[in-house]
């Protein structure tokens, strides 16, 4: 269990302890249906306070293979679905909040470097010997892991648009970030190692 790789289920457990929790586990029926399909790339654009981050925590808790989340979901809608246990805690999850990396780095252009360094560091611990010592590209690291082990990843990015909202004048940071997203979700090799991609934010994605 790590910070970004397989972060566990405590975030979702905390949400369930809240005085008001709206059951959104029905979404998992849809995400399970699109795993490994052309529809596995999902972006949810909604105003603040619509529960996007809680939903991201739910997805992480459901798919993360390093924890046991049966008790967290057994009283909610998804538990009645016939595929509920088939995908429960079966996959590697990479969960990133882009605001975290922005806050930890100045100037903005270092955000992408920090994202890749942080996640690759945890990937090396989980998959020793699969990533070259000098590799600093996240998409290449994931491709190398898939080539060696066949492992696929559920990638969850919360506040995906933070770089564009908060760094509107920094075209270099935006370009580097778009290149990262393109490598993870658009380039042909990514189709081999992405099981599901789920992005949340405020801004809509456009070409």
C-alpha positions in Angstrom: 0.0 0.0 0.0 1.4 3.4 -1.0 0.4 7.0 -1.2 -0.3 7.0 -5.0 0.0 3.3 -5.9 -2.7 1.2 -4.3 -3.6 3.8 -1.6 -6.1 1.5 0.2 -9.7 2.2 1.2 -9.4 4.6 4.2 -10.5 7.6 2.1 -13.7 5.9 1.2 -14.1 4.5 4.7 -13.9 8.1 6.0 -16.6 9.2 3.6 -18.9 6.4 4.8 -18.5 7.7 8.4 -19.9 11.1 7.4 -23.3 12.2 8.6 -24.5 12.4 5.0 -23.5 9.9 2.4 -25.2 9.4 -0.9 -24.8 5.9 -2.4 -23.0 6.2 -5.7 -21.8 2.6 -5.9 -24.1 2.0 -8.8 -21.4 3.7 -10.9 -19.2 0.7 -10.4 -21.6 -1.4 -12.5 -20.8 0.9 -15.4 -17.1 1.0 -14.8 -16.9 -2.8 -14.5 -18.8 -3.0 -17.8 -16.2 -0.9 -19.7 -13.0 -2.3 -18.2 -10.6 -3.1 -21.1 -12.9 -1.6 -23.6 -12.7 1.5 -25.8 -15.0 3.2 -23.3 -12.6 2.7 -20.4 -11.5 6.3 -20.5 -13.9 8.4 -18.4 -13.8 12.1 -17.6 -16.3 13.6 -15.2 -16.6 17.4 -15.3 -18.8 18.9 -12.6 -19.0 22.0 -10.4 -17.4 21.8 -7.0 -19.2 19.9 -4.1 -20.8 17.3 -6.4 -18.9 14.5 -4.7 -16.3 13.9 -7.4 -13.4 13.3 -5.0 -15.5 10.9 -2.9 -16.4 9.0 -6.0 -12.7 8.8 -6.9 -12.0 7.4 -3.4 -14.8 4.9 -3.9 -13.3 3.6 -7.1 -9.9 3.3 -5.5 -11.3 1.4 -2.6 -13.2 -1.0 -4.8 -10.4 -1.9 -7.3 -7.3 -1.7 -5.1 -5.9 -5.2 -4.8 -4.0 -4.5 -1.6 -7.0 -4.1 0.6 -10.2 -6.0 1.5 -13.2 -3.7 0.9 -16.0 -6.2 1.0 -17.5 -4.9 4.3 -17.5 -1.3 2.9 -19.6 -2.2 -0.1 -21.8 -5.1 1.1 -24.7 -2.8 2.3 -24.8 -0.7 -0.9 -26.3 -0.9 -4.3 -23.3 -2.5 -6.1 -23.4 -5.5 -3.8 -26.5 -6.8 -5.6 -24.8 -6.8 -9.0 -23.7 -10.2 -10.2 -20.2 -8.9 -11.1 -19.6 -7.3 -7.7 -17.0 -9.8 -6.4 -15.5 -10.5 -9.8 -13.7 -7.1 -9.8 -13.6 -6.3 -6.1 -10.0 -5.6 -5.0 -8.4 -7.2 -8.1 -6.3 -4.5 -9.7 -3.4 -2.1 -9.2 -4.7 1.4 -8.7 -2.8 4.7 -9.3 -4.7 7.5 -7.6 -3.4 11.1 -7.9 -4.8 14.4 -6.9 -3.1 17.0 -9.1 -3.7 19.8 -6.6 -1.3 17.9 -4.2 1.6 18.1 -6.8 0.8 21.8 -7.6 1.0 22.7 -3.9 4.2 20.9 -3.4 6.1 22.4 -6.3 7.1 25.9 -7.4 7.6 26.8 -10.2 4.7 25.1 -12.0 6.9 23.4 -14.6 8.1 20.9 -12.0 4.6 19.5 -11.5 4.9 16.8 -14.2 8.4 15.8 -13.0 7.1 15.4 -9.5 4.1 13.3 -10.6 6.3 10.9 -12.6 9.0 10.7 -9.9 6.6 10.0 -7.1 4.6 7.3 -8.9 7.6 5.6 -10.5 9.3 5.4 -7.1 6.3 3.4 -5.7 6.1 1.3 -8.8 9.8 0.3 -8.4 9.0 -0.8 -4.9 6.0 -2.9 -6.0 7.6 -4.2 -9.2 11.4 -4.5 -8.5 13.6 -5.1 -11.5 10.9 -4.2 -14.1 11.8 -0.5 -14.6 15.2 0.7 -15.7 17.1 2.7 -13.1 17.3 5.8 -15.3 13.7 5.7 -16.5 11.8 8.8 -15.7 8.7 8.5 -18.0 5.6 7.2 -16.2 4.1 5.7 -19.4 7.3 3.9 -20.3 7.5 2.5 -16.7 3.9 1.2 -16.9 4.6 -0.3 -20.3 7.7 -2.0 -19.0 5.8 -3.5 -16.1 3.1 -4.7 -18.4 5.6 -6.3 -20.7 7.3 -8.1 -17.8 4.3 -9.1 -15.7 1.1 -8.5 -17.7 -0.1 -6.1 -14.9 -2.8 -3.6 -15.9 -3.7 -0.4 -14.0 -6.7 1.5 -12.9 -5.7 5.2 -13.1 -7.7 7.7 -11.2 -6.8 11.4 -11.5 -8.7 13.8 -9.3 -8.6 17.6 -10.2 -7.1 16.7 -13.6 -7.6 20.3 -14.7 -5.8 22.0 -11.8 -2.8 22.9 -14.0 -5.0 24.7 -16.5 -7.2 26.5 -13.8 -4.4 27.7 -11.6 -1.6 28.2 -14.1 -3.4 29.8 -17.0 -0.3 31.8 -18.2 2.2 28.9 -17.9 2.0 27.3 -21.3 5.1 25.3 -20.7 3.6 23.6 -17.7 0.4 23.0 -19.6 2.2 21.5 -22.6 4.2 19.1 -20.4 1.1 18.0 -18.6 -0.8 17.4 -21.8 2.1 15.3 -23.1 1.9 13.2 -19.9 -1.9 12.7 -20.3 -1.4 11.8 -24.0 1.2 9.3 -23.2 -1.0 7.7 -20.5 -4.3 7.6 -22.4 -3.9 8.2 -26.1 -0.7 6.6 -27.3 -1.1 3.1 -28.6 1.0 1.3 -25.9 -1.2 2.7 -23.2 -4.1 0.5 -24.4 -2.1 -2.5 -23.1 -1.6 -1.3 -19.6 -4.7 0.8 -18.8 -7.6 -1.2 -17.3 -9.7 1.9 -16.6 -9.0 5.6 -16.5 -11.2 7.9 -14.4 -10.6 11.7 -14.4 -12.5 14.3 -12.4 -12.4 18.1 -12.7 -14.3 21.2 -13.4 -13.2 22.1 -16.9 -14.4 20.0 -19.8 -11.9 18.3 -22.0 -11.8 19.6 -25.6 -9.5 19.0 -28.5 
